[in-house]
């Protein structure tokens, strides 16, 4: 038996311990590490019997405290005199398995998030069509309004998915126009207020807030995602504040009075597929999209959170040096 150092490290073995020994002794030593194949020996023999088909065997193995997924491919080794033995190609597929698992979970979450508002829209419209004549104008109006809100929720989710997909494919194109960020905050706050009518969304900004160069639609998406999170994870009746301040760069903040976020989890909030305890609902892509769009504008995004004080999400944008400052009063 011979193997390289990478195989020894992957399988947590020493090849010299098995030189000149029957293969079943190696099988037995390896089987003690395997967690999800009842009989590695039988799987190994089955693979050897099917060498002409280039068989693959995949199993989980525990090496030390780590669990790894290993793909094994067997192939014949020969020379001028004919067949000499069996070659083994090992590949660590742990990361691939995890990515596949996360993607499957993500697709399932997205399907659920789309199905929920779609079910509500269908229910509202069917009720209006079938019972409209017996309902009051106020009741009909409320059903239509509920359908509109759910449709807007679907539209935001689809927009997030499209932007995330474009960014990953390196096809995200930003419009470059002068954007009044205070007007963006005010516009989006009014929109989110209809979704969370029991919250109080407040916009605050100092005077002389300058315009920034950027894509207004994408900046509105960033603000919407942050305000939606604040509304979703803070108690009804609480105040959510959107603010803008200027220094060397423009700093936008969204503050809520919801549960705090543990320090160890704060950096993970902006990673793909992360759905932490505080942010357990939804697909978990909103903050990923925020980071993607903010960084595409040349800015940064982070969160600060303390027990009993809620959380504040910040993002920065470079100032538009080509435009003069214009006064923006607090709103």
Secondary structure by P-SEA (a helix, b strand, c coil): ccccaaaaaaacccccccccccaaaaaaaaaaaccccccaaaaaaaaaaacccbbbbbbccccccbbbbbbbbbbbbbccccccbbbbbbbbaaaaaaaaaaaaaaaaaaaaaaaaaaaaaaaaaaaaaaccccccaaaaaaaaaaaaaaaaaaaaaaaaaaaaaaaaaccbbbbbcccaaaaaaaaaaaaaaaacccbbbbbbbccccccccccaaaaaaaaaaaaaaaaacccccbbbbbbcccccbbbbbbbbccccccccccccccccccccccccccccaaaaaaaaaaaaacccccccccccbbbbbbbbbbccccccbbbbccc
